[in-house]
């Protein structure tokens, strides 16, 4: 016995999918514009990384010195895009968790936006906001002397920086789920600055500090974003000595390990929050 599905049912299901997609797209667009207009967050995500690049990259006396497949200005430019992108994903993810805890998701549900659609929209917003510092700093860098040896290294470095920022969405989410306050999300952003310093992002480390840095979360994503330029080589403050380098597997292992850890914390914190409620 064979059954046939009415064309009207197919059309109805297709129409519902398109309707949900329009709702998610509209929500993501509205959220993106809302976050982009927030001067206080845009400053730390876009403006500050650009200014830091200009100070320590473009205007540096050593900015044009060659390093790997680029220059010192390029090295600092990539660092600032990583900093801005991680700040963006951690802040957006943390705010999303707080909004859900405060019932904002249920209010949006009245518009037809499902819980899954809400989270998907927030993911799109986080990636869009994280892309802003990459585009802006790279644009400023290209106009002020930063350069890669090969053209493909520009999009490759930017894409790796954006990919490396994704684990920090879990970092921001973990902070919001654990402490359930806006102060916790702000504190997590402040701690991220400290992690950036100890992750060899802002200035080259050496000796014991560099050995410790290899086990920090920012170190892995910074080395990943810098791979097209440095191919694992480590810029150190030490003069002379044998060249230092990190194998790609060690960099990837760092990123994966911290991603798993942040995800595990989110899972535990989410279950604890559910039991309390």
Steps between C-alpha positions, in 0.01 A plus 500: 500500500650832399427836648535839344551830671283785392683780320320739736673338799839541331419863424383556857817351650718695259310817586551445873873444452529818298299688761728376782807592295365852443432540872850383595659722235299802610586436866871455425506819290323699771731363771809569292402863447406539867837367616693695237340823623607437860795739525641352820530149355598608149785705647664201669428263211591717199647838591743392773659217295543741208665765718729241662604375156583854388702565817698177513492396135469773238672773703765276651861565402529127426166466319655438159754243622437158340362217712414170334273561202428858598618782724482593867206726412324196352578300815338766720210546260405133525527514878255789520245325278514195727452720806199680352338181370532313832359798690205505261407131520539481879288811558220402258478143633498620860224752433295235320511270804395784731213599272367145501522483879307826525222369276581707192491187286138433601406856407657455157312172468183705459639616166531142376870471581573156645762429766721339237449795270594737780830324564573468127436870458736578788769282341467696175519827691809387694678403177394825333625715788822295521557561130488878551843540668655262248373702204576840655848421633600316182377794291694749711800267491499476122499881483781549751769261384401160636549233235518126449734342246207328326150639436323184623645554848267795565172302486666192652623690804165675542304176470725324754458792739122479467508122546718535808257747655216244505624320818477831683128504436495197730724692742251789520209260521666313789549824695135596455370155596724471805437842655180616326572873509610775263793570733625146441499549122686830541750332733551224243589765241751650744653158568526448125734800480725337759486171309599688184811638672599158632409338168781671307249719318602856584874465542753222433576298813810299576640250746269366771215734403503364147501142630195578715330691218490188282237354736272805501186526281595813306842367401355228278262721303766773462750248363231359271413842355872576455573168328485639142766755597717307746427133423549417867806716565489688830612862526691524828651784702818300546799604290687222322449135579339232292175590316184400686200346324172324579378203295155540351366200694593667831320821401188312391511288816506816711192641322308171513584434867381843614190474282410169664568643846284808441223279358516270803472796736198626305337158523556470878388859563190451285397187691558674833288794384221262391498324840475834682206611291 
